[in-house]
Amino acid sequence: MSKRDDLIVKYAADIKEKFGEDPNMDLLTKVTVGLGPSIYNLDSSKVSGSDEKELNTVKNNYLINKLGLSDSPNLMEAINGIIDTYGRSDKNKHRAVIYYMLCKQFGKESVYR
């Protein structure tokens, strides 16, 4: 198994454990691949739930630029809701998991087809 495959298995376990749902492995794989080499970097592979700049990066770079959503207050509400469910104090909030959950929440799976 490759390192990326190992990470995808870890992300799937997080989705099942933290969010109580079975992940769509095809979508999770595509989201992970879309993150490129950042998944291998300890800092860039995670999202800090307490860093406002980091949360704005998720909103602007992912939700608006990648998923094509319009800027509105509900984008940050969605990000914070997922961070809260993941566990705000959890230091290991994987970017791929957060992006996957946001993609599903906004029904934007078609971006990865």
DSSP file (Angstrom, degrees, kcal/mol; ACC not computed):
  #  RESIDUE AA STRUCTURE BP1 BP2  ACC     N-H-->O    O-->H-N    N-H-->O    O-->H-N    TCO  KAPPA ALPHA  PHI   PSI    X-CA   Y-CA   Z-CA
    1    1 A M              0   0    0      0, 0.0     2,-0.0     0, 0.0     0, 0.0   0.000 360.0 360.0 360.0 137.6    0.0    0.0    0.0
    2    2 A S     >  -     0   0    0      1,-0.1     4,-2.2     4,-0.0     5,-0.2  -0.299 360.0-108.5 -77.4 166.5    1.3    3.5   -0.8
    3    3 A K  H  > S+     0   0    0      1,-0.2     4,-2.2     2,-0.2     5,-0.1   0.896 121.8  52.9 -60.8 -40.0    1.7    6.2    1.7
    4    4 A R  H  > S+     0   0    0      1,-0.2     4,-2.5     2,-0.2    -1,-0.2   0.918 108.0  50.3 -62.4 -42.6   -1.3    8.0    0.1
    5    5 A D  H  > S+     0   0    0      1,-0.2     4,-2.1     2,-0.2    -1,-0.2   0.896 108.7  52.4 -61.8 -39.4   -3.4    4.9    0.4
    6    6 A D  H  X S+     0   0    0     -4,-2.2     4,-1.9     1,-0.2    -1,-0.2   0.913 110.1  48.4 -61.3 -42.7   -2.4    4.7    4.1
    7    7 A L  H  X S+     0   0    0     -4,-2.2     4,-2.8     2,-0.2    -2,-0.2   0.902 108.3  53.6 -65.1 -40.7   -3.5    8.3    4.6
    8    8 A I  H  X S+     0   0    0     -4,-2.5     4,-2.5     1,-0.2    -1,-0.2   0.893 108.0  50.7 -62.3 -39.1   -6.8    7.7    2.8
    9    9 A V  H  X S+     0   0    0     -4,-2.1     4,-2.0     2,-0.2    -1,-0.2   0.910 111.1  49.1 -62.7 -41.8   -7.5    4.7    5.1
   10   10 A K  H  X S+     0   0    0     -4,-1.9     4,-2.0     2,-0.2    -2,-0.2   0.914 111.5  48.8 -62.9 -43.5   -6.7    7.0    8.1
   11   11 A Y  H  X S+     0   0    0     -4,-2.8     4,-2.3     1,-0.2    -2,-0.2   0.903 109.5  52.3 -63.6 -41.4   -9.1    9.7    6.8
   12   12 A A  H  X S+     0   0    0     -4,-2.5     4,-2.3     1,-0.2    -1,-0.2   0.896 108.1  51.4 -62.2 -40.5  -11.8    7.2    6.2
   13   13 A A  H  X S+     0   0    0     -4,-2.0     4,-2.8     1,-0.2     5,-0.2   0.897 108.9  51.4 -63.7 -40.0  -11.5    6.0    9.8
   14   14 A D  H  X>S+     0   0    0     -4,-2.0     4,-3.3     2,-0.2     5,-0.6   0.916 109.5  49.8 -61.8 -43.9  -11.8    9.7   11.0
   15   15 A I  H  X5S+     0   0    0     -4,-2.3     4,-1.5     1,-0.2     6,-1.2   0.920 114.8  44.2 -62.4 -43.5  -14.9   10.2    9.0
   16   16 A K  H  X5S+     0   0    0     -4,-2.3     4,-0.7     4,-0.2    -2,-0.2   0.927 121.6  38.5 -66.5 -45.3  -16.5    7.0   10.4
   17   17 A E  H  <5S+     0   0    0     -4,-2.8    -2,-0.2    -5,-0.2    -3,-0.2   0.929 126.7  31.3 -73.7 -47.6  -15.4    7.8   14.0
   18   18 A K  H  <5S+     0   0    0     -4,-3.3    -3,-0.2    -5,-0.2    -2,-0.2   0.823 132.8  28.3 -85.0 -32.4  -15.9   11.5   14.2
   19   19 A F  H  <<S-     0   0    0     -4,-1.5    -3,-0.2    -5,-0.6    -2,-0.1   0.496  95.9-129.4-111.1  -6.5  -18.8   12.0   11.9
   20   20 A G     <  +     0   0    0     -4,-0.7     2,-0.3    -5,-0.4    -4,-0.2   0.809  67.6 110.0  66.3  31.8  -20.5    8.6   12.2
   21   21 A E  S    S-     0   0    0     -6,-1.2    -1,-0.2     0, 0.0    -2,-0.2  -0.979  72.0-113.5-138.4 153.5  -20.8    7.9    8.5
   22   22 A D        -     0   0    0     -2,-0.3    -9,-0.1    -3,-0.1     2,-0.0  -0.728  42.7-126.5 -81.9 123.7  -19.3    5.6    6.0
   23   23 A P        -     0   0    0      0, 0.0     2,-1.0     0, 0.0     3,-0.1  -0.342  12.6-116.7 -72.6 150.9  -17.2    7.6    3.5
   24   24 A N     >  -     0   0    0      1,-0.2     4,-2.8    -2,-0.0     5,-0.2  -0.785  30.6-159.5 -79.2 104.5  -17.6    7.5   -0.2
   25   25 A M  H  > S+     0   0    0     -2,-1.0     4,-2.3     1,-0.2    -1,-0.2   0.820  85.5  55.1 -64.7 -32.4  -14.1    6.1   -0.9
   26   26 A D  H  > S+     0   0    0      2,-0.2     4,-2.1     1,-0.2    -1,-0.2   0.944 113.0  42.0 -64.6 -47.1  -14.1    7.3   -4.5
   27   27 A L  H  > S+     0   0    0      2,-0.2     4,-2.8     1,-0.2     5,-0.2   0.919 113.7  52.3 -65.6 -43.8  -14.9   10.9   -3.5
   28   28 A L  H  X S+     0   0    0     -4,-2.8     4,-2.4     1,-0.2    -1,-0.2   0.903 109.9  49.7 -59.8 -41.1  -12.5   10.8   -0.5
   29   29 A T  H  X S+     0   0    0     -4,-2.3     4,-2.8    -5,-0.2    -1,-0.2   0.918 111.7  48.1 -63.0 -44.0   -9.7    9.5   -2.8
   30   30 A K  H  X S+     0   0    0     -4,-2.1     4,-2.1     2,-0.2    -2,-0.2   0.893 111.9  49.0 -66.5 -39.8  -10.4   12.3   -5.4
   31   31 A V  H  X S+     0   0    0     -4,-2.8     4,-0.8     2,-0.2    -1,-0.2   0.929 113.6  47.7 -62.7 -44.2  -10.4   15.0   -2.6
   32   32 A T  H >< S+     0   0    0     -4,-2.4     3,-0.9    -5,-0.2     4,-0.4   0.926 111.7  48.4 -63.5 -46.3   -7.1   13.6   -1.2
   33   33 A V  H >< S+     0   0    0     -4,-2.8     3,-1.6     1,-0.2    -1,-0.2   0.885 105.8  60.1 -61.3 -37.9   -5.5   13.5   -4.7
   34   34 A G  H 3< S+     0   0    0     -4,-2.1    -1,-0.2     1,-0.3    -2,-0.2   0.727  96.2  61.3 -62.9 -22.7   -6.7   17.1   -5.3
   35   35 A L  T X< S-     0   0    0     -3,-0.9     3,-1.3    -4,-0.8    -1,-0.3   0.604  91.0-167.6 -80.4 -11.4   -4.7   18.2   -2.3
   36   36 A G  G X   -     0   0    0     -3,-1.6     3,-1.4    -4,-0.4    -1,-0.2  -0.203  57.5 -14.9  61.6-147.7   -1.5   17.1   -3.9
   37   37 A P  G >  S+     0   0    0      0, 0.0     3,-1.9     0, 0.0     4,-0.4   0.595 115.1  87.6 -69.2  -9.8    1.7   16.9   -1.9
   38   38 A S  G X  S+     0   0    0     -3,-1.3     3,-1.1     1,-0.3    -2,-0.2   0.766  75.9  69.2 -61.5 -22.7    0.3   19.0    0.9
   39   39 A I  G <  S+     0   0    0     -3,-1.4    -1,-0.3     1,-0.2     6,-0.1   0.718  96.6  53.2 -68.6 -18.0   -1.1   15.8    2.5
   40   40 A Y  G <  S+     0   0    0     -3,-1.9     2,-0.5    -4,-0.1    -1,-0.2   0.541  90.2  88.5 -93.0  -8.2    2.5   14.7    3.3
   41   41 A N  S <> S-     0   0    0     -3,-1.1     4,-2.1    -4,-0.4     5,-0.2  -0.807  73.6-141.3 -94.8 126.3    3.4   17.9    5.1
   42   42 A L  T  4 S+     0   0    0     -2,-0.5     4,-0.2     1,-0.2    -1,-0.1   0.867  99.0  38.8 -55.1 -41.5    2.7   17.8    8.8
   43   43 A D  T >4 S+     0   0    0      1,-0.2     3,-1.3     2,-0.1    -1,-0.2   0.956 119.0  42.6 -76.5 -52.1    1.5   21.4    8.9
   44   44 A S  T 34 S+     0   0    0      1,-0.3    -2,-0.2     3,-0.1    -1,-0.2   0.678 104.7  65.5 -73.7 -15.6   -0.3   21.8    5.6
   45   45 A S  T 3< S+     0   0    0     -4,-2.1    50,-3.0    -6,-0.1    51,-0.4   0.582 101.3  58.7 -80.2  -8.4   -2.1   18.4    6.0
   46   46 A K  B <  S-A   94   0A   0     -3,-1.3     2,-0.5    48,-0.3    48,-0.2  -0.799  72.8-137.9-120.6 161.1   -4.0   19.7    9.0
   47   47 A V        -     0   0    0     46,-2.5     2,-0.7    -2,-0.3    46,-0.3  -0.978  14.6-138.4-119.5 129.2   -6.4   22.6    9.7
   48   48 A S    >   -     0   0    0     -2,-0.5     3,-0.8     1,-0.1     7,-0.2  -0.779   8.6-160.8 -87.0 117.7   -6.2   24.6   12.8
   49   49 A G  T 3  S+     0   0    0     -2,-0.7    -1,-0.1    39,-0.3    39,-0.1   0.614  89.1  50.6 -73.5 -12.2   -9.7   25.3   14.1
   50   50 A S  T 3  S+     0   0    0     38,-0.1     2,-0.8     1,-0.1    -1,-0.2   0.469  87.3  91.4-104.6  -2.8   -8.6   28.2   16.2
   51   51 A D    <>  -     0   0    0     -3,-0.8     4,-2.2     1,-0.2     3,-0.2  -0.826  56.4-165.1 -99.3 106.6   -6.7   30.1   13.5
   52   52 A E  H  > S+     0   0    0     -2,-0.8     4,-2.2     1,-0.2     5,-0.2   0.854  90.2  54.6 -58.8 -37.5   -9.0   32.6   11.8
   53   53 A K  H  > S+     0   0    0      1,-0.2     4,-1.8     2,-0.2    -1,-0.2   0.913 108.4  49.1 -62.8 -42.3   -6.5   33.1    8.9
   54   54 A E  H  > S+     0   0    0      2,-0.2     4,-2.0     1,-0.2    -2,-0.2   0.908 110.4  50.0 -63.4 -43.5   -6.5   29.3    8.3
   55   55 A L  H  X S+     0   0    0     -4,-2.2     4,-2.2     1,-0.2    -1,-0.2   0.871 109.3  52.0 -65.9 -36.4  -10.3   29.1    8.3
   56   56 A N  H  X S+     0   0    0     -4,-2.2     4,-3.2     2,-0.2     5,-0.3   0.850 106.2  54.8 -67.2 -33.4  -10.5   31.9    5.8
   57   57 A T  H  X>S+     0   0    0     -4,-1.8     4,-2.7     2,-0.2     5,-0.7   0.920 107.9  49.0 -63.9 -43.3   -8.0   30.1    3.6
   58   58 A V  I  X>S+     0   0    0     -4,-2.0     5,-1.8     3,-0.2     4,-1.4   0.934 114.6  46.2 -59.7 -45.7  -10.3   27.0    3.7
   59   59 A K  I  <>S+     0   0    0     -4,-2.2     5,-2.2     3,-0.2     6,-0.2   0.960 121.6  34.5 -62.5 -52.4  -13.2   29.3    2.8
   60   60 A N  I  <>S+     0   0    0     -4,-3.2     5,-2.1     3,-0.2    -2,-0.2   0.942 125.0  36.9 -73.1 -48.9  -11.5   31.2    0.0
   61   61 A N  I  <>S+     0   0    0     -4,-2.7     5,-0.6    -5,-0.3    -3,-0.2   0.853 131.9  22.3 -76.4 -34.3   -9.2   28.6   -1.6
   62   62 A Y  I  XXS+     0   0    0     -4,-1.4     5,-2.7    -5,-0.7     4,-0.6   0.912 127.5  35.3 -98.7 -60.1  -11.5   25.6   -1.3
   63   63 A L  I  4<S+     0   0    0     -5,-1.8     6,-2.5     3,-0.2    -3,-0.2   0.914 131.1  27.2 -66.1 -43.4  -15.2   26.6   -1.0
   64   64 A I  I  ><S+     0   0    0     -5,-2.2     4,-0.6     4,-0.2    -3,-0.2   0.949 131.6  31.9 -85.2 -53.4  -15.1   29.7   -3.3
   65   65 A N  I  4<S+     0   0    0     -5,-2.1    -3,-0.2    -6,-0.2    -4,-0.1   0.926 130.9  29.0 -74.4 -45.0  -12.2   28.9   -5.7
   66   66 A K  I  <<S+     0   0    0     -5,-0.6    -3,-0.2    -4,-0.6    -4,-0.1   0.941 130.8  32.6 -83.7 -49.8  -12.4   25.1   -5.9
   67   67 A L  T  4<S-     0   0    0     -5,-2.7    -3,-0.2     2,-0.1    -4,-0.1   0.643 100.0-128.6 -85.7 -13.5  -16.1   24.4   -5.3
   68   68 A G     <  +     0   0    0     -4,-0.6    -4,-0.2    -6,-0.3     2,-0.2   0.760  49.9 156.5  77.0  24.7  -17.4   27.6   -6.9
   69   69 A L        -     0   0    0     -6,-2.5     2,-0.3     1,-0.1    -1,-0.2  -0.500  44.2-112.5 -82.6 153.8  -19.6   28.7   -4.1
   70   70 A S        -     0   0    0     -2,-0.2     2,-0.2     1,-0.1     5,-0.1  -0.643  38.6 -99.8 -84.0 142.9  -20.5   32.4   -3.5
   71   71 A D        +     0   0    0     -2,-0.3    -1,-0.1     3,-0.1   -11,-0.0  -0.422  62.4 140.3 -64.0 128.2  -19.1   34.1   -0.5
   72   72 A S    >>  -     0   0    0     -2,-0.2     3,-1.7     1,-0.0     4,-0.7  -0.969  64.7 -99.8-160.5 162.6  -21.7   34.3    2.3
   73   73 A P  H 3> S+     0   0    0      0, 0.0     4,-1.8     0, 0.0     3,-0.3   0.788 114.4  68.9 -59.6 -27.0  -21.7   33.9    6.1
   74   74 A N  H 3> S+     0   0    0      1,-0.2     4,-2.1     2,-0.2     5,-0.1   0.711  88.9  65.1 -70.1 -15.8  -23.0   30.3    5.8
   75   75 A L  H <> S+     0   0    0     -3,-1.7     4,-2.2     2,-0.2    -1,-0.2   0.951 106.2  41.0 -66.8 -47.5  -19.6   29.2    4.4
   76   76 A M  H  X S+     0   0    0     -4,-0.7     4,-2.8    -3,-0.3     5,-0.2   0.860 112.8  55.8 -68.3 -34.3  -17.9   30.0    7.7
   77   77 A E  H  X S+     0   0    0     -4,-1.8     4,-2.3     2,-0.2    -1,-0.2   0.915 108.4  48.3 -61.3 -42.1  -20.8   28.6    9.6
   78   78 A A  H  X S+     0   0    0     -4,-2.1     4,-2.1     2,-0.2    -2,-0.2   0.924 111.7  48.9 -64.3 -44.6  -20.3   25.3    7.7
   79   79 A I  H  X S+     0   0    0     -4,-2.2     4,-2.5     1,-0.2    -2,-0.2   0.947 113.6  46.4 -60.0 -48.7  -16.6   25.3    8.3
   80   80 A N  H  X S+     0   0    0     -4,-2.8     4,-2.7     1,-0.2    -1,-0.2   0.863 109.6  54.9 -64.5 -35.8  -17.1   25.9   12.0
   81   81 A G  H  X S+     0   0    0     -4,-2.3     4,-2.2    -5,-0.2    -1,-0.2   0.911 111.1  44.4 -62.6 -42.2  -19.8   23.2   12.3
   82   82 A I  H  X S+     0   0    0     -4,-2.1     4,-2.7     2,-0.2    -2,-0.2   0.899 112.7  51.3 -69.7 -40.4  -17.5   20.6   10.8
   83   83 A I  H  X S+     0   0    0     -4,-2.5     4,-2.0     2,-0.2    -2,-0.2   0.919 111.0  49.3 -61.1 -43.0  -14.6   21.8   13.0
   84   84 A D  H  < S+     0   0    0     -4,-2.7     4,-0.4     2,-0.2    -2,-0.2   0.917 112.9  46.0 -63.3 -43.7  -16.9   21.5   16.1
   85   85 A T  H  < S+     0   0    0     -4,-2.2    -2,-0.2     1,-0.2    -1,-0.2   0.904 112.2  51.2 -65.7 -40.5  -18.0   18.0   15.1
   86   86 A Y  H  < S-     0   0    0     -4,-2.7    -1,-0.2    -5,-0.2    -2,-0.2   0.857 129.7 -94.5 -62.7 -35.4  -14.4   16.9   14.4
   87   87 A G    ><  -     0   0    0     -4,-2.0     3,-1.9    -5,-0.2    -3,-0.2   0.491  24.2-138.8 114.3  98.1  -13.5   18.2   17.8
   88   88 A R  T 3  S+     0   0    0     -4,-0.4   -39,-0.3     1,-0.3   -38,-0.1   0.824 105.6  49.2 -55.7 -34.0  -12.1   21.8   18.1
   89   89 A S  T 3  S+     0   0    0     -5,-0.1     2,-0.5   -40,-0.1    -1,-0.3   0.586  84.0 108.9 -83.8  -9.0   -9.5   20.6   20.6
   90   90 A D    <   -     0   0    0     -3,-1.9     3,-0.4     1,-0.2   -41,-0.2  -0.559  56.6-159.5 -69.4 120.0   -8.4   17.7   18.4
   91   91 A K  S    S+     0   0    0     -2,-0.5     2,-0.6     1,-0.2    -1,-0.2   0.675  80.8  67.3 -74.9 -17.0   -4.9   18.7   17.0
   92   92 A N        +     0   0    0    -46,-0.1     2,-1.1     2,-0.1    -1,-0.2  -0.430  56.6 151.5-106.8  58.5   -5.2   16.2   14.1
   93   93 A K        -     0   0    0     -2,-0.6   -46,-2.5    -3,-0.4     2,-0.2  -0.773  40.9-141.6 -88.2 101.5   -8.0   17.7   12.0
   94   94 A H  B  >  -A   46   0A   0     -2,-1.1     4,-2.1   -48,-0.2     3,-0.3  -0.431   6.0-140.6 -71.7 131.7   -7.0   16.4    8.6
   95   95 A R  H  > S+     0   0    0    -50,-3.0     4,-2.9     1,-0.2     5,-0.3   0.881 102.0  56.2 -57.1 -41.8   -7.5   18.9    5.7
   96   96 A A  H  > S+     0   0    0    -51,-0.4     4,-2.3     1,-0.2    -1,-0.2   0.882 107.9  48.3 -61.4 -38.7   -8.7   16.1    3.4
   97   97 A V  H  > S+     0   0    0     -3,-0.3     4,-2.7     2,-0.2    -1,-0.2   0.928 113.0  47.1 -67.5 -45.0  -11.4   15.1    5.9
   98   98 A I  H  X S+     0   0    0     -4,-2.1     4,-2.4     2,-0.2    -2,-0.2   0.924 114.1  47.2 -63.7 -44.4  -12.6   18.7    6.3
   99   99 A Y  H  X S+     0   0    0     -4,-2.9     4,-2.6     2,-0.2    -1,-0.2   0.910 112.1  51.0 -64.1 -41.7  -12.6   19.3    2.6
  100  100 A Y  H  X S+     0   0    0     -4,-2.3     4,-2.3    -5,-0.3    -2,-0.2   0.942 111.7  46.8 -59.3 -48.5  -14.5   16.0    2.0
  101  101 A M  H  X S+     0   0    0     -4,-2.7     4,-2.6     1,-0.2    -2,-0.2   0.887 113.2  48.7 -64.7 -38.9  -17.2   16.9    4.6
  102  102 A L  H  X S+     0   0    0     -4,-2.4     4,-2.3     2,-0.2    -1,-0.2   0.912 109.5  52.7 -65.9 -42.0  -17.6   20.4    3.1
  103  103 A C  H  <>S+     0   0    0     -4,-2.6     5,-2.6     1,-0.2     4,-0.3   0.926 113.8  43.1 -58.3 -46.0  -17.9   19.0   -0.4
  104  104 A K  H ><5S+     0   0    0     -4,-2.3     3,-1.2     3,-0.2    -2,-0.2   0.916 111.1  54.7 -66.2 -43.9  -20.6   16.6    0.8
  105  105 A Q  H 3<5S+     0   0    0     -4,-2.6    -2,-0.2     1,-0.3    -1,-0.2   0.880 114.2  40.3 -59.8 -39.1  -22.4   19.2    2.9
  106  106 A F  T 3<5S-     0   0    0     -4,-2.3    -1,-0.3    -5,-0.1    -2,-0.2   0.398 109.8-121.6 -92.6   3.9  -22.7   21.6   -0.1
  107  107 A G  T < 5 +     0   0    0     -3,-1.2     3,-0.3    -4,-0.3    -3,-0.2   0.873  67.8 137.0  62.9  38.2  -23.5   18.8   -2.6
  108  108 A K    > < +     0   0    0     -5,-2.6     3,-1.9    -6,-0.2     4,-0.3  -0.006  16.6 123.3-107.8  28.3  -20.5   19.6   -4.8
  109  109 A E  G >   +     0   0    0     -6,-0.3     3,-1.9     1,-0.3    -1,-0.2   0.800  63.6  72.8 -57.6 -28.3  -19.4   16.0   -5.5
  110  110 A S  G >  S+     0   0    0     -3,-0.3     3,-1.4     1,-0.3    -1,-0.3   0.718  80.4  72.5 -63.0 -20.2  -19.7   16.8   -9.2
  111  111 A V  G <  S+     0   0    0     -3,-1.9    -1,-0.3     1,-0.3    -2,-0.2   0.806  99.9  47.5 -60.7 -28.8  -16.5   19.0   -9.0
  112  112 A Y  G <         0   0    0     -3,-1.9    -1,-0.3    -4,-0.3    -2,-0.2   0.230 360.0 360.0-100.5  12.9  -14.5   15.7   -8.6
  113  113 A R    <         0   0    0     -3,-1.4    -1,-0.2    -4,-0.1    -2,-0.1   0.476 360.0 360.0 -84.3 360.0  -16.1   13.7  -11.5
